[in-house]
Amino acid sequence: MTAGGIMQFQFENHTLDASRRELRRGAELVPVEPQVFDLLLYLVQNRDRVVTKDDLIAGVWGGRIVSDSTLTSRINAARKAVGDNGDDQRLIRTVVRRGLRFIGSVNEDVASASAAPPRPPAAPLQHRIHFCTASDGVRIAYADVGRGPPLVKTANWLSHLEYDWQSPIWSHLLHALAADYRLIRYDERGNGLSDWEAEDMSFEAFVRDLESVVDAVGLDKFALLGVSAGCAVSVAYALRHPERVTHLVLYGGFVRGLRKRGQAQLEQSEALRTLILQGWGQENPAFRQIFTSMFIPGGTVEQTQWFNDLQRITASPQNAVRLMRAMEDLDIEHLLPQVRTPTLVMHCRGDARVPFEEGRRIATGIKGARFVALEGRNHLILETEPAWDRFLDEIDSFLAA
């Protein structure tokens, strides 16, 4: 609720409309992610004092654990939205060792009787974990969170429903999506909270697991998000169930496994499998650090540590190799021309894990697919990189269309 029934706050040439949850620069609507809007609104409403980190966590995130990198990213995005930055600090000032304060001159407008009532403050997102059983008896863990149009995230190599929800590698993406969509995600067989014991660890089994989750949730039509190895599974599912998938969003993906990309990639594959079997389960993260450097070469110390730990807790060395091997021999490029689902393909130019060319191949093969080249070298999209805001904007505009 906004204090005293105030619905609009005007500063410089901006209008922050609390009832409509809109930020405008003159007559132009400024796209702002929900958490960034909430942060900006909180700062403006509390401009008479310095707002501490704890204040922001309680007022914007409902007391949920928030990493420093997440907080910094949202503050930077709020500044960018109002044409401010960390150097000028014309509107949002950092008070060293204390917090932030909105220092712009603000005019307030009280809502008229016909104005829409303000939205109640959003409750902290609580994801719910369930289990379903695949056709061969393997139990698959899935999570359901948020309200809005359904968006299913296909499982990718190495995930953990609980760990990812708090991880600075994934939490920013998961919470941002769950703020606007009903987000359904799951751990593929062999890792995370799904059964680790599974006789069949194949691409076909991965597609059947997605089918099992969708059926268990009871979805009729939905958008499908594939990340990395999840892109190929998403494509296969969309071909088998075109009546269900309204949109395909594919990021950092491939439809040709490592062993199908030439001798150099084949040799790399063999070396990586040896490293997994020899050092994956050890307390010393030296072996796992090699994979971390390929997935998030631009990660912070905190993000690197989380990804190192993810590898250890989410799968056994043997399962990690089996999961990786199942995708190495993959080649479904010939199926791409059959896809009729509206498709958005995004890939970072300097992706250190999956070459940029693989993303271009997907977009070229699917008729009418929109291709977005993102600047960056991380395989997993981090909120601290310039491509993060565009990544979300592209998804939102594509799914809205």
Secondary structure, 3 states (H helix, E strand, C coil): CCHHHEEEEEECCEEEECCCCEEEECCEEECCCHHHHHHHHHHHHCCCCCECHHHHHHHHCCCCCCCHHHHHHHHHHHHHHCCCCCCCCCCEEEECCCEEEECCCCEEEECCCCCCCCCCCCCCCCCEEEEEECCCCCEEEEEEECCCCEEEECCCCCCCHHHHHHCCCCHHHHHHHHCCCEEEEECCCCCCCCCCCCCCCCHHHHHHHHHHHHHHHCCCCEEEEEECCHHHHHHHHHHHCCCCEEEEEEECCCCECHHHCCHHHHHHHHHHHHHHHHHCCCCCCHHHHHHHHHHCCCCCHHHHHHHHHHHHHHCCHHHHHHHHHHHHCCECHHHHHHCCCCEEEEEECCCCCCCHHHHHHHHHHCCCCEEEEECCCCCCCCCCCCHHHHHHHHHHHHHHC
